[in-house]
Amino acid sequence: MERSRSVGRGRKFLPHFPRRQAPLFRSLEQSRRRFKEQDRLNEARQAYQRALEIKPEYVGARSNLGNLLKDEGRLDEAVEAYGQALQFHPHHSGVENNLGAVFKDQGRFDEAVAAYRRSLASHPAQPWVHSGLIFTLHLHPGADGSSLAAEHRRWDEQFGHPPKSNPTPSYSPRDPSARLRIGYVSPDLREHVVGRNLLSLFRHHDHRAFEICCYSGMLRPDPLTAEFRRQSDLWRSTVGVADDALAEMIRQDKIDILVDLSQHTAGNRLPVFAHSPAPVQVSFAGYPDTAGLDAIPYRISDRYLETTLDSGPTTGPVPAHRHLLVLHPRWSGNRCQRAPSSRNRNGLFWLPEQLL
């Protein structure tokens, strides 16, 4: 009964929504976020539906309802929700981005690429949308190496360099007797393929020589997240932290080597690396290619991804980044073994596991 009275009041004041109903809808959105964080998905859905009963053209509610359906694996229904939102607000960049992500998950790559490009056409300054496009092109059977390289370059040209008004990064001289501070940036230090693959690495770090710092974009920690925290010397949540603020946080933490574990996958913080908050920046894991940023000159990979490598450790071309570090074949995710290191004149290194 109370819900009916609330809906009735909402309809009564609907013509004056921007002025009189904004507090109600802010409350609904806050409730939706709280329900989702607590995995109370049915209540989150009810909050969306209530909002749409009051204001059917409320694009935020329709889009977030689609996101909720996507999280539940109900992809066809998510596409329908996004389609309804676009009927009220054609070319809405956020909805087009969400639609592209669902099309990608459905294997509808042509439609996904088209949706991402529509989103960027209406609002170009969206690095996360451009990342979604690049990641989808890796899955598209019609995309070749040259088109992927060109798209990576476009991303770097638009988002890979801080504003000219920003001062040139400077780094304090480090104490050679101090532990080397390694910072890992990722939203996936959890029950996720990246988390599963890297947990052994964290367990085998030599904390006498290295100080391990994690910058985690994890919204809902799980038991694997807790294990990563136990293996870290410093843990910082990056949820809701702006790119420039996160870059400054990393500078203040005096990170020596900053490692990107996402590249162009969801939740990446590549714009932070564009600020060059650490003197050495590396990409590793979670992505089958270079991030394409001038600001990240190093990449750690293996010979299974670097298919052009010969059987020997000192041969093969170097991709767009300036230095390629290749894990020795004896490295595995379950054990760390010692292996010799060598380097060729092209900037290709054969990386021993104990350096990780």
C-alpha positions as a Python dict, from the first residue, in 0.01 Angstrom:
ca = {
    (1, 'M'): (0, 0, 0),
    (2, 'E'): (281, 236, 95),
    (3, 'R'): (459, 156, -232),
    (4, 'S'): (141, 241, -429),
    (5, 'R'): (111, 574, -250),
    (6, 'S'): (479, 649, -329),
    (7, 'V'): (430, 567, -696),
    (8, 'G'): (116, 780, -701),
    (9, 'R'): (301, 1074, -551),
    (10, 'G'): (577, 1028, -807),
    (11, 'R'): (331, 1037, -1097),
    (12, 'K'): (158, 1342, -954),
    (13, 'F'): (483, 1538, -947),
    (14, 'L'): (626, 1387, -1268),
    (15, 'P'): (600, 1711, -1473),
    (16, 'H'): (822, 1877, -1212),
    (17, 'F'): (1066, 1586, -1182),
    (18, 'P'): (1394, 1777, -1217),
    (19, 'R'): (1302, 2012, -932),
    (20, 'R'): (1078, 1811, -698),
    (21, 'Q'): (1162, 1446, -758),
    (22, 'A'): (1541, 1455, -781),
    (23, 'P'): (1585, 1364, -410),
    (24, 'L'): (1360, 1058, -455),
    (25, 'F'): (1556, 931, -751),
    (26, 'R'): (1890, 998, -585),
    (27, 'S'): (1762, 787, -295),
    (28, 'L'): (1658, 509, -533),
    (29, 'E'): (2000, 511, -700),
    (30, 'Q'): (2179, 501, -365),
    (31, 'S'): (1958, 210, -260),
    (32, 'R'): (2032, 30, -586),
    (33, 'R'): (2409, 61, -536),
    (34, 'R'): (2382, -55, -175),
    (35, 'F'): (2171, -358, -274),
    (36, 'K'): (2412, -453, -550),
    (37, 'E'): (2716, -427, -324),
    (38, 'Q'): (2538, -656, -76),
    (39, 'D'): (2434, -900, -354),
    (40, 'R'): (2066, -825, -283),
    (41, 'L'): (1992, -831, -655),
    (42, 'N'): (1615, -880, -630),
    (43, 'E'): (1584, -567, -418),
    (44, 'A'): (1806, -376, -661),
    (45, 'R'): (1580, -485, -946),
    (46, 'Q'): (1273, -368, -753),
    (47, 'A'): (1437, -28, -701),
    (48, 'Y'): (1490, 6, -1078),
    (49, 'Q'): (1139, -105, -1159),
    (50, 'R'): (992, 136, -908),
    (51, 'A'): (1188, 421, -1064),
    (52, 'L'): (1064, 324, -1411),
    (53, 'E'): (702, 311, -1296),
    (54, 'I'): (738, 672, -1187),
    (55, 'K'): (942, 788, -1487),
    (56, 'P'): (951, 539, -1779),
    (57, 'E'): (1205, 746, -1973),
    (58, 'Y'): (1455, 745, -1686),
    (59, 'V'): (1757, 628, -1887),
    (60, 'G'): (1977, 567, -1584),
    (61, 'A'): (1732, 317, -1436),
    (62, 'R'): (1688, 133, -1767),
    (63, 'S'): (2061, 117, -1829),
    (64, 'N'): (2139, 1, -1476),
    (65, 'L'): (1863, -259, -1498),
    (66, 'G'): (2039, -386, -1809),
    (67, 'N'): (2368, -395, -1616),
    (68, 'L'): (2203, -598, -1342),
    (69, 'L'): (2062, -844, -1595),
    (70, 'K'): (2407, -870, -1754),
    (71, 'D'): (2562, -950, -1415),
    (72, 'E'): (2306, -1229, -1376),
    (73, 'G'): (2392, -1371, -1719),
    (74, 'R'): (2053, -1277, -1866),
    (75, 'L'): (2210, -1123, -2173),
    (76, 'D'): (1909, -1120, -2407),
    (77, 'E'): (1704, -936, -2144),
    (78, 'A'): (1991, -695, -2090),
    (79, 'V'): (1998, -615, -2463),
    (80, 'E'): (1622, -553, -2448),
    (81, 'A'): (1662, -314, -2151),
    (82, 'Y'): (1935, -118, -2329),
    (83, 'G'): (1725, -107, -2646),
    (84, 'Q'): (1435, 42, -2452),
    (85, 'A'): (1665, 304, -2303),
    (86, 'L'): (1788, 399, -2650),
    (87, 'Q'): (1431, 442, -2769),
    (88, 'F'): (1392, 723, -2517),
    (89, 'H'): (1747, 857, -2557),
    (90, 'P'): (1897, 765, -2897),
    (91, 'H'): (2278, 760, -2917),
    (92, 'H'): (2320, 776, -2539),
    (93, 'S'): (2694, 708, -2503),
    (94, 'G'): (2671, 519, -2174),
    (95, 'V'): (2396, 289, -2295),
    (96, 'E'): (2578, 223, -2623),
    (97, 'N'): (2888, 127, -2424),
    (98, 'N'): (2689, -113, -2207),
    (99, 'L'): (2525, -259, -2516),
    (100, 'G'): (2865, -313, -2676),
    (101, 'A'): (2982, -508, -2371),
    (102, 'V'): (2683, -742, -2385),
    (103, 'F'): (2715, -795, -2760),
    (104, 'K'): (3081, -883, -2699),
    (105, 'D'): (2983, -1140, -2436),
    (106, 'Q'): (2731, -1288, -2680),
    (107, 'G'): (2994, -1320, -2952),
    (108, 'R'): (2813, -1063, -3169),
    (109, 'F'): (3137, -883, -3246),
    (110, 'D'): (3023, -674, -3544),
    (111, 'E'): (2738, -531, -3336),
    (112, 'A'): (2967, -481, -3036),
    (113, 'V'): (3222, -285, -3239),
    (114, 'A'): (2943, -74, -3393),
    (115, 'A'): (2796, 5, -3049),
    (116, 'Y'): (3135, 106, -2907),
    (117, 'R'): (3202, 330, -3208),
    (118, 'R'): (2859, 496, -3171),
    (119, 'S'): (2938, 565, -2805),
    (120, 'L'): (3272, 722, -2896),
    (121, 'A'): (3117, 922, -3180),
    (122, 'S'): (2876, 1092, -2938),
    (123, 'H'): (3129, 1130, -2656),
    (124, 'P'): (3494, 1076, -2764),
    (125, 'A'): (3656, 1145, -2425),
    (126, 'Q'): (3587, 800, -2282),
    (127, 'P'): (3908, 597, -2242),
    (128, 'W'): (3721, 302, -2091),
    (129, 'V'): (3491, 279, -2396),
    (130, 'H'): (3787, 290, -2632),
    (131, 'S'): (3949, 14, -2423),
    (132, 'G'): (3633, -193, -2460),
    (133, 'L'): (3652, -148, -2837),
    (134, 'I'): (4019, -253, -2845),
    (135, 'F'): (3957, -560, -2633),
    (136, 'T'): (3664, -663, -2853),
    (137, 'L'): (3876, -626, -3167),
    (138, 'H'): (4111, -889, -3021),
    (139, 'L'): (3817, -1130, -3032),
    (140, 'H'): (3688, -1024, -3373),
    (141, 'P'): (3788, -1273, -3646),
    (142, 'G'): (3807, -993, -3902),
    (143, 'A'): (4053, -775, -3709),
    (144, 'D'): (4419, -804, -3810),
    (145, 'G'): (4740, -694, -3641),
    (146, 'S'): (4764, -365, -3825),
    (147, 'S'): (4412, -255, -3733),
    (148, 'L'): (4474, -347, -3369),
    (149, 'A'): (4803, -157, -3366),
    (150, 'A'): (4633, 149, -3518),
    (151, 'E'): (4358, 141, -3255),
    (152, 'H'): (4615, 113, -2975),
    (153, 'R'): (4798, 415, -3121),
    (154, 'R'): (4474, 617, -3134),
    (155, 'W'): (4409, 539, -2768),
    (156, 'D'): (4761, 648, -2672),
    (157, 'E'): (4739, 968, -2878),
    (158, 'Q'): (4414, 1071, -2709),
    (159, 'F'): (4453, 944, -2353),
    (160, 'G'): (4812, 831, -2305),
    (161, 'H'): (4968, 1168, -2225),
    (162, 'P'): (4888, 1398, -1932),
    (163, 'P'): (4783, 1758, -1996),
    (164, 'K'): (5070, 1986, -2095),
    (165, 'S'): (4994, 2197, -1788),
    (166, 'N'): (5105, 1907, -1566),
    (167, 'P'): (5467, 1928, -1451),
    (168, 'T'): (5718, 1679, -1587),
    (169, 'P'): (5737, 1385, -1344),
    (170, 'S'): (6035, 1392, -1111),
    (171, 'Y'): (6145, 1112, -884),
    (172, 'S'): (6339, 1132, -561),
    (173, 'P'): (6670, 944, -551),
    (174, 'R'): (6612, 608, -387),
    (175, 'D'): (6813, 462, -103),
    (176, 'P'): (7005, 169, -255),
    (177, 'S'): (6986, -18, 75),
    (178, 'A'): (6605, 6, 89),
    (179, 'R'): (6372, -260, -41),
    (180, 'L'): (6251, -211, -398),
    (181, 'R'): (5886, -98, -391),
    (182, 'I'): (5673, -279, -650),
    (183, 'G'): (5318, -156, -706),
    (184, 'Y'): (5051, -371, -871),
    (185, 'V'): (4741, -203, -1017),
    (186, 'S'): (4438, -427, -1080),
    (187, 'P'): (4063, -471, -1018),
    (188, 'D'): (4106, -851, -1042),
    (189, 'L'): (4293, -956, -728),
    (190, 'R'): (4004, -1190, -653),
    (191, 'E'): (3839, -1509, -775),
    (192, 'H'): (3929, -1434, -1135),
    (193, 'V'): (4167, -1579, -1391),
    (194, 'V'): (4419, -1303, -1322),
    (195, 'G'): (4394, -1353, -947),
    (196, 'R'): (4430, -1730, -977),
    (197, 'N'): (4731, -1703, -1206),
    (198, 'L'): (4916, -1448, -994),
    (199, 'L'): (4855, -1571, -641),
    (200, 'S'): (5157, -1802, -655),
    (201, 'L'): (5373, -1511, -770),
    (202, 'F'): (5267, -1306, -468),
    (203, 'R'): (5335, -1599, -236),
    (204, 'H'): (5690, -1632, -369),
    (205, 'H'): (5797, -1267, -356),
    (206, 'D'): (6108, -1217, -143),
    (207, 'H'): (5986, -959, 109),
    (208, 'R'): (6342, -908, 232),
    (209, 'A'): (6426, -747, -103),
    (210, 'F'): (6088, -625, -228),
    (211, 'E'): (5805, -428, -71),
    (212, 'I'): (5477, -530, -235),
    (213, 'C'): (5210, -259, -273),
    (214, 'C'): (4867, -327, -423),
    (215, 'Y'): (4626, -72, -571),
    (216, 'S'): (4302, -265, -589),
    (217, 'G'): (3987, -166, -777),
    (218, 'M'): (3796, -456, -621),
    (219, 'L'): (3435, -366, -538),
    (220, 'R'): (3343, -683, -347),
    (221, 'P'): (3642, -857, -187),
    (222, 'D'): (3636, -1236, -164),
    (223, 'P'): (3856, -1497, 12),
    (224, 'L'): (4119, -1474, -264),
    (225, 'T'): (4134, -1096, -214),
    (226, 'A'): (4204, -1157, 154),
    (227, 'E'): (4494, -1385, 60),
    (228, 'F'): (4641, -1116, -168),
    (229, 'R'): (4619, -869, 119),
    (230, 'R'): (4806, -1108, 347),
    (231, 'Q'): (5083, -1134, 87),
    (232, 'S'): (5112, -754, 49),
    (233, 'D'): (5302, -498, 255),
    (234, 'L'): (5069, -213, 155),
    (235, 'W'): (4710, -233, 32),
    (236, 'R'): (4513, 60, -106),
    (237, 'S'): (4162, 61, -246),
    (238, 'T'): (4130, 264, -566),
    (239, 'V'): (3750, 245, -588),
    (240, 'G'): (3618, 593, -656),
    (241, 'V'): (3968, 747, -669),
    (242, 'A'): (4018, 978, -969),
    (243, 'D'): (4306, 909, -1207),
    (244, 'D'): (4511, 1216, -1112),
    (245, 'A'): (4453, 1150, -741),
    (246, 'L'): (4562, 788, -778),
    (247, 'A'): (4873, 894, -969),
    (248, 'E'): (4961, 1132, -686),
    (249, 'M'): (4897, 857, -429),
    (250, 'I'): (5143, 631, -610),
    (251, 'R'): (5402, 910, -622),
    (252, 'Q'): (5362, 971, -250),
    (253, 'D'): (5408, 598, -188),
    (254, 'K'): (5740, 623, -378),
    (255, 'I'): (5679, 321, -597),
    (256, 'D'): (5989, 214, -791),
    (257, 'I'): (5825, -26, -1037),
    (258, 'L'): (5454, 6, -1123),
    (259, 'V'): (5291, -299, -1284),
    (260, 'D'): (4966, -281, -1482),
    (261, 'L'): (4777, -611, -1463),
    (262, 'S'): (4479, -513, -1681),
    (263, 'Q'): (4585, -327, -1997),
    (264, 'H'): (4261, -275, -2196),
    (265, 'T'): (4039, -514, -1998),
    (266, 'A'): (3747, -394, -1785),
    (267, 'G'): (3828, -174, -1488),
    (268, 'N'): (4175, -79, -1612),
    (269, 'R'): (4352, 235, -1485),
    (270, 'L'): (4566, 305, -1792),
    (271, 'P'): (4507, 684, -1767),
    (272, 'V'): (4692, 670, -1434),
    (273, 'F'): (4999, 526, -1607),
    (274, 'A'): (4983, 814, -1855),
    (275, 'H'): (5085, 1041, -1563),
    (276, 'S'): (5404, 832, -1517),
    (277, 'P'): (5376, 817, -1136),
    (278, 'A'): (5665, 567, -1113),
    (279, 'P'): (6010, 573, -1279),
    (280, 'V'): (5965, 221, -1424),
    (281, 'Q'): (5627, 110, -1560),
    (282, 'V'): (5548, -242, -1681),
    (283, 'S'): (5249, -429, -1823),
    (284, 'F'): (5197, -794, -1731),
    (285, 'A'): (4922, -1059, -1735),
    (286, 'G'): (4553, -1030, -1811),
    (287, 'Y'): (4588, -930, -2177),
    (288, 'P'): (4736, -1088, -2490),
    (289, 'D'): (4906, -778, -2630),
    (290, 'T'): (5093, -461, -2552),
    (291, 'A'): (4890, -185, -2387),
    (292, 'G'): (5025, 46, -2659),
    (293, 'L'): (5119, 332, -2424),
    (294, 'D'): (5443, 522, -2463),
    (295, 'A'): (5430, 566, -2085),
    (296, 'I'): (5461, 187, -2032),
    (297, 'P'): (5786, 94, -2209),
    (298, 'Y'): (5819, -256, -2058),
    (299, 'R'): (5605, -565, -2103),
    (300, 'I'): (5639, -906, -1935),
    (301, 'S'): (5513, -1192, -2152),
    (302, 'D'): (5584, -1555, -2237),
    (303, 'R'): (5666, -1750, -2550),
    (304, 'Y'): (5307, -1877, -2582),
    (305, 'L'): (5187, -1523, -2649),
    (306, 'E'): (5500, -1417, -2835),
    (307, 'T'): (5445, -1665, -3117),
    (308, 'T'): (5718, -1510, -3334),
    (309, 'L'): (5992, -1614, -3093),
    (310, 'D'): (6229, -1894, -3193),
    (311, 'S'): (6327, -2175, -2962),
    (312, 'G'): (6614, -1970, -2825),
    (313, 'P'): (6575, -1695, -2565),
    (314, 'T'): (6766, -1426, -2756),
    (315, 'T'): (6582, -1412, -3087),
    (316, 'G'): (6265, -1256, -3221),
    (317, 'P'): (6135, -905, -3288),
    (318, 'V'): (6028, -659, -3026),
    (319, 'P'): (5665, -531, -3050),
    (320, 'A'): (5552, -167, -3023),
    (321, 'H'): (5677, -128, -2665),
    (322, 'R'): (6047, -60, -2623),
    (323, 'H'): (6139, -359, -2405),
    (324, 'L'): (5991, -708, -2400),
    (325, 'L'): (6067, -928, -2099),
    (326, 'V'): (5993, -1295, -2167),
    (327, 'L'): (5942, -1547, -1889),
    (328, 'H'): (6168, -1848, -1906),
    (329, 'P'): (5989, -2169, -2020),
    (330, 'R'): (6059, -2327, -1681),
    (331, 'W'): (5839, -2069, -1510),
    (332, 'S'): (5495, -2195, -1404),
    (333, 'G'): (5210, -2053, -1204),
    (334, 'N'): (5253, -2317, -933),
    (335, 'R'): (5626, -2299, -868),
    (336, 'C'): (5901, -2044, -912),
    (337, 'Q'): (6235, -2181, -1027),
    (338, 'R'): (6567, -2023, -1086),
    (339, 'A'): (6668, -1976, -1450),
    (340, 'P'): (6956, -1801, -1629),
    (341, 'S'): (6905, -1456, -1777),
    (342, 'S'): (7025, -1317, -2108),
    (343, 'R'): (6966, -1017, -2331),
    (344, 'N'): (7002, -945, -2700),
    (345, 'R'): (7073, -614, -2872),
    (346, 'N'): (6709, -565, -2976),
    (347, 'G'): (6581, -506, -2623),
    (348, 'L'): (6447, -860, -2573),
    (349, 'F'): (6517, -1005, -2229),
    (350, 'W'): (6479, -1359, -2103),
    (351, 'L'): (6351, -1300, -1751),
    (352, 'P'): (6443, -1531, -1464),
    (353, 'E'): (6161, -1602, -1223),
    (354, 'Q'): (6342, -1486, -912),
    (355, 'L'): (6334, -1127, -1044),
    (356, 'L'): (5955, -1131, -1012),
}
